[in-house]
Amino acid sequence: MIDSSASLSEFLPRLCDSAFVALDTEADSLHAFPEKLCLIQVGIAGSEVLVDPLTGLDVTPFFAALAGRELLLHGADYDLRLMRKHHNFLPSVLFDTMPAARLLGQRQFSLSALVEHYLGIKLEKGSQKSDWARRPLTARMADYALNDVRHLKPLVDKLREELRQKGRLEWHQEWCARLIQEAEEDPGPDPGLVWRIKGSSVLGPPALAVLRALWSWREAEATHANRPPFFILQHEAMVALAEAAANGHDYSRWIPVRFSPRRREALRQALAEGVAVSVEAQPQILRPTGCRPTMAQVRRIRDITDRRDRHARQLELDPALIASRPVLARLGCDWAAHEGELMNWQRELLK
């Protein structure tokens, strides 16, 4: 475990000399709020190590050593956002084994499925939901974490070669470049939309005002308790509370019995604040922004969909990998306005 400046300084030359760098991260989003980057797993030629940022270790030199290197990851989207958010770091190049497998037609593309399929190794899965802020790590947790990078290099070698043979390596490179770009440009949750949780579409403006107040209360309560928001109050209960309070109905059955008197009173205050919102300040119901397609656009959508499905069969790919149904609908209505949503290889297949 690298948990001091001395051990990090000793490791960095080996990192810089390695022909490859495999990487993964662990956070505590299932156990704390807001989340923390709790562990960094690193695989280099000849060894795998754990870097512990929770000790107060300055990991700036570590990320500086990664600059300009191709990083090997699996399912990199969350890792990229985590590193950017907490350490303002993004790689310039990466090889993500998940999109590589999908571009090769694999229907099971978890790391364990790929390692078993390509390398014949079965990985242990027992620590997936562990609290990664826990110290010391158990031996099982440490081994699980190291397995996330232990087999990435041989897996990448096999995937890269198969992509090259199928003429899809450039597709994968473009996909990985877009992952980095999207992580860099990610503005974070829209404050005007983030509280519109599942089930909120059935609520009218008065209940939406209550739900918005409830969301703010739950975020503050989760931060105070250092627990994930869903642990404080489930989405279904929030929607039911908002609807009942807005209509002047008894909402007590939706308040968890485990709530302390302090939390119960704070919840009641949030409900009262939501109910007191003026009509003018109440959130409005979101209406679909799309327009009903014309017959010509319907034919265009059908043509593009047929082309997508034909290529998907020929390439043995999931059709949604080329373009999802919503994307197809937008392209059929206005190709020029939405073709930027596509990567170059997707655009070529759909033309």
Residue pairs with C-beta under 8 A, 6 or more apart in sequence:
1 7
1 49
1 50
1 52
1 137
1 142
2 8
2 11
2 49
2 50
2 51
2 52
2 57
3 51
3 52
3 55
3 57
4 55
4 57
5 57
5 58
8 51
8 57
8 59
8 61
8 62
9 61
11 49
12 61
12 62
12 65
14 44
14 47
15 21
15 42
15 44
15 62
15 65
15 66
16 65
17 45
18 44
18 45
18 46
19 45
20 43
20 44
20 45
20 70
20 72
20 153
20 156
21 42
21 43
21 44
21 66
21 69
21 70
21 71
21 72
22 41
22 42
22 43
22 44
22 48
22 71
22 72
22 73
22 149
22 152
22 153
22 156
23 40
23 41
23 42
23 43
23 66
23 71
23 72
23 73
23 79
23 149
24 40
24 41
24 73
24 74
24 79
24 145
24 148
24 149
25 37
25 39
25 40
25 41
25 78
25 79
25 82
25 83
26 37
26 38
26 39
26 41
26 132
26 145
27 35
27 36
27 37
27 38
27 82
27 132
28 35
28 36
28 38
28 131
28 132
28 133
29 35
29 228
30 129
30 131
30 228
31 131
31 132
31 133
31 227
31 228
32 133
32 226
32 227
32 228
33 222
33 223
33 225
33 226
33 227
33 228
33 229
34 223
35 82
36 54
36 86
36 133
37 53
37 82
37 83
37 86
37 87
38 53
38 54
38 132
38 133
39 50
39 51
39 52
39 53
39 54
39 132
39 137
39 145
40 50
40 51
40 52
40 53
40 59
40 62
41 48
41 49
41 50
41 51
41 145
41 146
41 148
41 149
42 48
42 49
42 50
42 51
42 149
43 72
43 146
43 149
43 150
43 152
43 153
48 146
48 149
48 150
50 137
50 142
50 145
50 146
51 57
51 59
51 62
52 135
53 59
53 86
54 133
54 135
59 87
60 87
63 83
63 87
63 89
66 89
66 91
67 91
67 92
68 92
69 91
69 92
69 93
70 91
70 93
70 94
70 95
71 91
71 93
71 94
71 95
72 94
72 95
72 97
72 149
72 152
72 153
72 156
73 79
73 94
73 95
73 96
73 97
73 152
74 96
74 97
74 98
74 111
74 114
74 148
74 152
75 96
75 97
75 98
75 111
76 94
76 96
76 98
76 176
76 179
77 179
77 182
77 183
80 90
80 91
80 94
80 179
80 180
80 183
81 183
81 186
83 89
83 90
84 90
84 183
84 184
84 186
90 180
90 183
90 184
91 180
92 180
93 176
94 176
94 179
94 180
95 156
95 159
95 160
95 172
95 176
96 172
96 175
96 176
96 179
97 111
97 114
97 152
97 155
97 156
97 159
98 109
98 111
99 172
99 175
99 176
99 179
100 156
100 159
100 160
100 163
100 172
101 109
101 114
101 159
102 109
102 317
102 318
102 321
103 163
103 168
103 171
103 172
103 175
103 317
103 321
104 159
104 162
104 163
104 166
104 168
105 315
105 316
105 317
105 318
106 113
106 114
106 117
107 318
108 114
108 117
111 123
111 148
112 122
112 123
112 125
114 155
114 159
115 121
115 122
115 123
115 151
115 155
116 122
116 123
118 154
118 155
118 158
118 159
119 151
119 154
119 155
119 158
121 151
123 147
123 151
124 140
124 143
124 144
124 147
125 144
126 140
126 144
127 140
127 141
127 144
127 145
128 144
130 141
130 144
132 141
132 145
134 141
137 145
160 169
163 169
163 171
163 172
168 345
170 345
171 343
171 345
174 343
174 344
174 345
175 343
178 343
194 215
195 211
195 212
195 215
195 216
196 208
196 211
196 286
197 211
197 215
197 235
197 238
197 239
198 235
199 235
199 236
199 239
200 208
200 211
200 239
200 242
201 285
201 286
202 239
202 243
203 211
203 239
203 242
203 243
203 246
203 285
204 246
204 285
205 279
205 282
205 283
205 284
205 285
206 246
206 247
206 275
206 277
206 282
207 242
207 243
207 245
207 246
207 247
208 242
208 282
208 283
208 284
208 285
209 246
209 274
209 275
209 277
209 281
209 282
209 283
210 241
210 242
210 245
210 246
210 271
210 274
210 275
210 277
211 238
211 239
211 242
211 274
212 274
212 283
213 270
213 271
213 273
213 274
213 277
214 233
214 238
214 241
214 242
214 267
214 270
214 271
214 274
215 238
216 270
217 266
217 267
217 269
217 270
218 229
218 232
218 233
218 238
219 229
221 232
221 263
221 266
222 228
222 229
222 231
222 232
225 231
225 232
233 256
233 267
237 254
237 256
240 251
240 254
241 251
241 254
241 255
241 267
241 271
242 271
242 274
243 249
244 250
244 251
244 254
245 251
245 271
245 274
245 275
246 274
246 275
251 271
255 264
255 267
259 267
290 329
290 330
290 333
291 333
293 301
293 329
293 332
293 333
297 332
297 333
298 332
300 332
300 333
300 335
301 328
301 329
301 331
301 332
301 333
302 332
303 332
304 323
304 328
304 331
304 332
304 350
305 328
307 349
307 350
308 319
308 322
308 323
308 328
308 349
308 350
309 319
311 317
311 322
311 349
312 318
312 319
312 321
312 322
322 346
322 349
322 350
323 331
323 342
323 346
323 350
327 338
327 341
327 342
330 337
330 338
330 341
331 338
331 339
331 342
331 350
339 347
342 350
